[in-house]
Amino acid sequence: MGEKTKAEICVFQNNKIIKTIDESGTGKTETSPICVITADDMMSFAKPFMMMGNAFKQKDIKTDDNCIMTEYSNGGISLFVKCIGCFNF
């Protein structure tokens, strides 16, 4: 496979990843999580909840599709984030 073909495949894969994230859920419920690729991306969503006060909680939820979903909450506010590229059970 030539370098041009490899580059085209990488661009295609990257665009599919971005589309998956963009079309993911609202994060408001377990059935509509925001999808991310890496654990670092998950932490980007967790940080605001950590900074809201002492009631921060994190709950990991195993999914059927070899991903991990985490519920970040603080007080009465929750956000569900699903990592689709960083864990393999």
DSSP file (Angstrom, degrees, kcal/mol; ACC not computed):
  #  RESIDUE AA STRUCTURE BP1 BP2  ACC     N-H-->O    O-->H-N    N-H-->O    O-->H-N    TCO  KAPPA ALPHA  PHI   PSI    X-CA   Y-CA   Z-CA
    1    1 A M              0   0    0      0, 0.0     2,-0.0     0, 0.0     0, 0.0   0.000 360.0 360.0 360.0 132.0    0.0    0.0    0.0
    2    2 A G     >  -     0   0    0      1,-0.1     4,-2.3     4,-0.0     5,-0.2  -0.253 360.0-109.9 -77.0 165.4    1.4    3.4   -1.0
    3    3 A E  H  > S+     0   0    0      1,-0.2     4,-2.4     2,-0.2     5,-0.2   0.857 118.2  54.6 -63.1 -36.6    2.0    6.3    1.3
    4    4 A K  H  > S+     0   0    0      2,-0.2     4,-2.2     1,-0.2    -1,-0.2   0.916 109.1  47.7 -64.8 -42.2   -0.8    8.3   -0.4
    5    5 A T  H  > S+     0   0    0      2,-0.2     4,-2.3     1,-0.2    -2,-0.2   0.909 111.4  50.8 -65.1 -42.2   -3.3    5.4    0.2
    6    6 A K  H  X S+     0   0    0     -4,-2.3     4,-2.3     1,-0.2    -2,-0.2   0.915 110.6  49.3 -60.2 -43.6   -2.2    5.2    3.9
    7    7 A A  H  X S+     0   0    0     -4,-2.4     4,-2.3     1,-0.2    -1,-0.2   0.898 110.0  50.8 -63.7 -40.7   -2.7    8.9    4.3
    8    8 A E  H  X S+     0   0    0     -4,-2.2     4,-2.3     1,-0.2    -1,-0.2   0.893 109.9  50.3 -64.0 -40.0   -6.2    8.8    2.7
    9    9 A I  H  X S+     0   0    0     -4,-2.3     4,-2.8     2,-0.2    -2,-0.2   0.914 109.8  50.8 -64.3 -42.7   -7.1    5.9    5.1
   10   10 A C  H  X S+     0   0    0     -4,-2.3     4,-2.6     2,-0.2    -2,-0.2   0.911 111.0  48.0 -61.7 -43.3   -5.9    7.9    8.1
   11   11 A V  H  X S+     0   0    0     -4,-2.3     4,-2.4     2,-0.2    -1,-0.2   0.918 112.4  49.6 -63.1 -43.6   -8.0   10.9    7.1
   12   12 A F  H  X S+     0   0    0     -4,-2.3     4,-2.0     2,-0.2    -2,-0.2   0.935 112.8  46.4 -61.2 -47.5  -11.0    8.7    6.5
   13   13 A Q  H  X S+     0   0    0     -4,-2.8     4,-2.2     1,-0.2    -2,-0.2   0.907 112.1  50.7 -63.0 -42.3  -10.6    7.1    9.9
   14   14 A N  H  X S+     0   0    0     -4,-2.6     4,-2.4     1,-0.2    -1,-0.2   0.910 109.8  50.3 -62.3 -42.6  -10.1   10.4   11.7
   15   15 A N  H  X S+     0   0    0     -4,-2.4     4,-2.2     1,-0.2    -1,-0.2   0.875 109.6  51.3 -64.1 -37.1  -13.2   11.9   10.0
   16   16 A K  H  X S+     0   0    0     -4,-2.0     4,-2.3     2,-0.2    -1,-0.2   0.897 109.6  50.2 -66.1 -40.1  -15.3    8.8   11.2
   17   17 A I  H  X S+     0   0    0     -4,-2.2     4,-2.2     2,-0.2    -2,-0.2   0.940 111.4  47.7 -63.0 -47.3  -14.0    9.3   14.7
   18   18 A I  H  X S+     0   0    0     -4,-2.4     4,-2.8     1,-0.2    -2,-0.2   0.897 111.6  51.0 -61.1 -40.8  -14.9   13.0   14.8
   19   19 A K  H  X S+     0   0    0     -4,-2.2     4,-2.2     2,-0.2    -1,-0.2   0.903 108.0  52.6 -63.7 -41.6  -18.4   12.2   13.3
   20   20 A T  H  < S+     0   0    0     -4,-2.3    15,-0.2     2,-0.2    -2,-0.2   0.923 113.2  43.6 -60.1 -45.3  -19.0    9.5   16.0
   21   21 A I  H >< S+     0   0    0     -4,-2.2     3,-1.5     1,-0.2    14,-0.4   0.938 113.6  50.5 -66.2 -47.0  -18.2   12.0   18.7
   22   22 A D  H 3< S+     0   0    0     -4,-2.8    -1,-0.2     1,-0.3    -2,-0.2   0.834 113.9  45.3 -60.7 -33.1  -20.2   14.8   17.1
   23   23 A E  T 3< S+     0   0    0     -4,-2.2    -1,-0.3    -5,-0.2    -2,-0.2   0.332  91.2 111.4 -94.8   7.4  -23.2   12.6   16.8
   24   24 A S  S <  S-     0   0    0     -3,-1.5    10,-0.2    -4,-0.2    -3,-0.1  -0.094  73.3 -78.4 -73.2-178.7  -23.0   11.1   20.3
   25   25 A G        -     0   0    0      8,-2.0    10,-0.2     1,-0.1    -1,-0.1   0.157  36.6-100.5 -75.8-171.0  -25.6   11.9   22.9
   26   26 A T        -     0   0    0      6,-0.2     8,-0.2     8,-0.1    -1,-0.1   0.679  45.2-126.8 -84.1 -21.2  -26.2   14.8   25.2
   27   27 A G  S    S+     0   0    0      5,-3.7    53,-2.7     2,-0.2     7,-0.1   0.436  81.6 111.0  86.0   0.1  -24.6   13.2   28.3
   28   28 A K  S    S+     0   0    0      4,-0.4     2,-0.3    51,-0.2    50,-0.1   0.721  78.7  27.2 -81.5 -21.0  -27.7   13.8   30.3
   29   29 A T  S >  S-     0   0    0      3,-0.4     3,-1.3    51,-0.1    -2,-0.2  -0.911  80.3-111.5-137.1 164.4  -28.7   10.1   30.6
   30   30 A E  T 3  S+     0   0    0     -2,-0.3    -1,-0.1     1,-0.3    -2,-0.0   0.777 119.2  52.9 -64.2 -27.3  -27.0    6.7   30.6
   31   31 A T  T 3  S+     0   0    0      1,-0.2    -1,-0.3    -3,-0.0    -3,-0.0   0.481 113.9  42.8 -87.9  -2.5  -28.7    5.9   27.3
   32   32 A S  S <  S+     0   0    0     -3,-1.3    -5,-3.7    -7,-0.1    -3,-0.4  -0.369  79.2 164.9-138.4  57.8  -27.4    9.1   25.7
   33   33 A P        -     0   0    0      0, 0.0    -8,-2.0     0, 0.0     2,-0.5  -0.327  43.6-110.4 -75.1 157.4  -23.7    9.5   26.8
   34   34 A I  E     -a   81   0A   0     46,-2.4    48,-3.2   -10,-0.2     2,-0.4  -0.755  38.7-137.0 -78.4 130.8  -21.2   11.8   25.2
   35   35 A C  E     +a   82   0A   0     -2,-0.5     2,-0.3   -14,-0.4    48,-0.2  -0.764  27.8 172.6 -96.4 137.8  -18.7    9.6   23.4
   36   36 A V  E     -a   83   0A   0     46,-2.6    48,-3.0    -2,-0.4    49,-0.4  -0.843  30.7-136.6-133.7 171.8  -15.0   10.2   23.5
   37   37 A I  S    S+     0   0    0     -2,-0.3    48,-0.4    46,-0.2     2,-0.3   0.815  77.7  33.0-101.4 -38.3  -11.9    8.4   22.3
   38   38 A T  S  > S-     0   0    0     47,-0.1     4,-1.5     1,-0.1     3,-0.1  -0.768  74.5-115.5-123.5 164.6   -9.4    8.6   25.2
   39   39 A A  H  > S+     0   0    0     -2,-0.3     4,-2.1     1,-0.2     5,-0.2   0.839 116.7  59.9 -64.2 -33.5   -9.3    8.6   29.0
   40   40 A D  H  > S+     0   0    0      1,-0.2     4,-1.5     2,-0.2    -1,-0.2   0.895 102.4  52.5 -60.5 -39.6   -7.8   12.2   28.7
   41   41 A D  H  > S+     0   0    0      1,-0.2     4,-1.0     2,-0.2    -1,-0.2   0.894 107.0  52.8 -62.7 -38.9  -10.9   13.2   26.9
   42   42 A M  H >X S+     0   0    0     -4,-1.5     4,-1.6     1,-0.2     3,-0.7   0.912 106.0  53.4 -61.7 -42.2  -13.0   11.8   29.7
   43   43 A M  H 3X S+     0   0    0     -4,-2.1     4,-2.3     1,-0.2    -1,-0.2   0.820  98.7  63.5 -65.2 -30.5  -11.1   13.8   32.2
   44   44 A S  H 3< S+     0   0    0     -4,-1.5    -1,-0.2     1,-0.2    -2,-0.2   0.875 108.4  41.8 -59.8 -36.4  -11.8   17.0   30.3
   45   45 A F  H <X S+     0   0    0     -4,-1.0     4,-0.5    -3,-0.7    -1,-0.2   0.793 113.6  53.5 -79.2 -29.1  -15.5   16.4   31.0
   46   46 A A  H >X S+     0   0    0     -4,-1.6     4,-2.0     1,-0.2     3,-0.7   0.840  91.6  73.6 -75.4 -33.9  -14.8   15.4   34.7
   47   47 A K  H 3X S+     0   0    0     -4,-2.3     4,-1.9     1,-0.3    -1,-0.2   0.873  93.1  51.2 -54.5 -46.6  -12.8   18.5   35.7
   48   48 A P  H 34 S+     0   0    0      0, 0.0     4,-0.4     0, 0.0    -1,-0.3   0.883 111.7  49.0 -60.0 -34.7  -15.7   21.0   35.9
   49   49 A F  H X< S+     0   0    0     -3,-0.7     3,-0.8    -4,-0.5     4,-0.2   0.862 108.9  53.1 -70.5 -35.1  -17.6   18.5   38.1
   50   50 A M  H >< S+     0   0    0     -4,-2.0     3,-0.7     1,-0.2    -1,-0.2   0.847 108.5  50.7 -64.8 -34.3  -14.5   18.1   40.3
   51   51 A M  T 3< S+     0   0    0     -4,-1.9    -1,-0.2     1,-0.2    -2,-0.2   0.509  89.3  81.5 -85.1  -4.7  -14.3   21.8   40.8
   52   52 A M  T <  S-     0   0    0     -3,-0.8     2,-0.3    -4,-0.4    -1,-0.2   0.613 106.0 -78.2 -79.3 -11.3  -17.9   22.4   41.8
   53   53 A G    X   -     0   0    0     -3,-0.7     3,-0.7    -4,-0.2    -1,-0.2  -0.937  61.5 -47.9 144.5-168.0  -17.4   21.4   45.4
   54   54 A N  T 3  S+     0   0    0     -2,-0.3    -1,-0.1     1,-0.2    -4,-0.0   0.462 110.0  78.1 -83.8  -2.0  -17.0   18.5   47.8
   55   55 A A  T 3   +     0   0    0     -6,-0.1    20,-0.7     2,-0.0    -1,-0.2   0.205  61.9 140.9 -93.8  17.8  -19.9   16.4   46.5
   56   56 A F  E <   +B   74   0A   0     -3,-0.7     2,-0.3    -6,-0.2    18,-0.2  -0.365  25.2 177.5 -64.0 133.6  -18.0   15.1   43.4
   57   57 A K  E     -B   73   0A   0     16,-2.8    16,-2.5    -2,-0.1     2,-0.4  -0.982  16.4-163.2-136.0 150.0  -18.7   11.4   42.6
   58   58 A Q  E     -B   72   0A   0     -2,-0.3     2,-0.4    14,-0.2    14,-0.2  -0.997   7.4-176.8-133.7 128.2  -17.5    9.2   39.8
   59   59 A K  E     -B   71   0A   0     12,-2.1    12,-3.0    -2,-0.4     2,-0.4  -0.980  15.3-146.9-129.8 120.3  -19.2    5.9   38.9
   60   60 A D  E     -B   70   0A   0     -2,-0.4     2,-0.5    10,-0.2    10,-0.3  -0.692  12.0-164.5 -86.3 137.1  -17.9    3.6   36.2
   61   61 A I  E     -B   69   0A   0      8,-4.3     8,-2.5    -2,-0.4     2,-0.2  -0.975  13.9-137.8-125.7 115.4  -20.5    1.6   34.3
   62   62 A K  E     -B   68   0A   0     -2,-0.5     2,-0.2     6,-0.2     6,-0.2  -0.507  22.0-154.1 -72.4 138.5  -19.4   -1.4   32.2
   63   63 A T    >   -     0   0    0      4,-1.4     3,-0.6    -2,-0.2     4,-0.0  -0.663  24.2-117.5-109.3 167.4  -21.1   -1.6   28.8
   64   64 A D  T 3  S+     0   0    0     -2,-0.2    -1,-0.1     1,-0.2    -2,-0.0   0.624 106.1  64.6 -76.5 -13.7  -21.8   -4.6   26.5
   65   65 A D  T 3  S-     0   0    0      2,-0.0    -1,-0.2     1,-0.0     3,-0.1  -0.096 117.3 -98.6-108.1  36.2  -19.6   -3.2   23.7
   66   66 A N  S <  S+     0   0    0     -3,-0.6     2,-0.2     1,-0.2    21,-0.2   0.777  90.1 112.7  56.8  30.9  -16.2   -3.3   25.4
   67   67 A C        -     0   0    0     21,-0.1    -4,-1.4    19,-0.1     2,-0.4  -0.676  61.6-128.5-115.4 175.1  -16.3    0.4   26.3
   68   68 A I  E     -BC  62  83A   0     15,-1.3    15,-2.9    -2,-0.2     2,-0.4  -0.997  14.4-160.8-128.6 138.9  -16.6    2.0   29.7
   69   69 A M  E     -BC  61  82A   0     -8,-2.5    -8,-4.3    -2,-0.4     2,-0.4  -0.935   6.7-162.5-115.8 140.5  -19.0    4.7   30.6
   70   70 A T  E     -BC  60  81A   0     11,-3.0    11,-2.6    -2,-0.4     2,-0.6  -0.977  10.2-149.0-125.4 135.1  -18.5    7.0   33.6
   71   71 A E  E     -BC  59  80A   0    -12,-3.0   -12,-2.1    -2,-0.4     2,-0.5  -0.913  14.1-165.8-100.1 119.2  -21.1    9.0   35.4
   72   72 A Y  E     +BC  58  79A   0      7,-3.0     7,-2.3    -2,-0.6     2,-0.3  -0.900  18.0 168.7-101.5 132.0  -19.6   12.2   36.8
   73   73 A S  E     -BC  57  78A   0    -16,-2.5   -16,-2.8    -2,-0.5     2,-0.3  -0.979  24.8-179.5-144.0 157.1  -21.8   14.0   39.3
   74   74 A N  E >  S-BC  56  77A   0      3,-2.1     3,-1.5    -2,-0.3     2,-0.3  -0.838  72.3 -36.4-155.4 114.6  -21.7   16.8   41.9
   75   75 A G  T 3  S-     0   0    0    -20,-0.7   -22,-0.0    -2,-0.3   -18,-0.0  -0.551 126.8 -21.6  67.0-129.4  -24.8   17.5   43.9
   76   76 A G  T 3  S+     0   0    0     -2,-0.3     2,-0.5    -3,-0.1    -1,-0.2   0.296 116.9  96.0 -95.8   9.8  -27.9   17.0   41.6
   77   77 A I  E <   + C   0  74A   0     -3,-1.5    -3,-2.1   -28,-0.1     2,-0.3  -0.875  49.6 178.6-107.3 130.9  -26.0   17.4   38.3
   78   78 A S  E     - C   0  73A   0     -2,-0.5     2,-0.3    -5,-0.2    -5,-0.2  -0.930  13.0-169.5-129.0 153.8  -24.8   14.4   36.4
   79   79 A L  E     - C   0  72A   0     -7,-2.3    -7,-3.0    -2,-0.3     2,-0.5  -0.983  12.0-149.9-141.4 130.7  -23.0   13.8   33.1
   80   80 A F  E     - C   0  71A   0    -53,-2.7   -46,-2.4    -2,-0.3     2,-0.4  -0.890  16.4-177.9-103.7 126.2  -22.5   10.4   31.4
   81   81 A V  E     -aC  34  70A   0    -11,-2.6   -11,-3.0    -2,-0.5     2,-0.5  -0.990   9.5-158.9-127.4 131.0  -19.3   10.0   29.2
   82   82 A K  E     -aC  35  69A   0    -48,-3.2   -46,-2.6    -2,-0.4     2,-0.7  -0.941   7.4-149.6-115.1 122.7  -18.6    6.9   27.2
   83   83 A C  E     +aC  36  68A   0    -15,-2.9   -15,-1.3    -2,-0.5     4,-0.2  -0.811  17.2 177.1 -91.1 116.4  -15.0    6.1   26.2
   84   84 A I  S    S+     0   0    0    -48,-3.0   -47,-0.2    -2,-0.7    -1,-0.1   0.418  73.8  34.8-100.5   1.5  -15.1    4.1   22.9
   85   85 A G  S    S+     0   0    0    -48,-0.4    -1,-0.1   -49,-0.4   -48,-0.1   0.397 103.8  60.2-136.3   7.2  -11.4    3.8   22.2
   86   86 A C  S    S+     0   0    0    -50,-0.2     2,-0.3   -18,-0.1    -2,-0.1   0.578  91.2  55.1-120.1  -8.6   -9.4    3.4   25.4
   87   87 A F        -     0   0    0     -4,-0.2     2,-0.3   -21,-0.2    -1,-0.1  -0.926  47.2-174.3-127.9 151.3  -10.6    0.3   27.3
   88   88 A N              0   0    0     -2,-0.3   -21,-0.1     1,-0.1   -22,-0.1  -0.864 360.0 360.0-145.1 108.4  -10.9   -3.3   26.4
   89   89 A F              0   0    0     -2,-0.3    -1,-0.1   -22,-0.0   -22,-0.1   0.435 360.0 360.0 -90.2 360.0  -12.4   -5.8   28.9
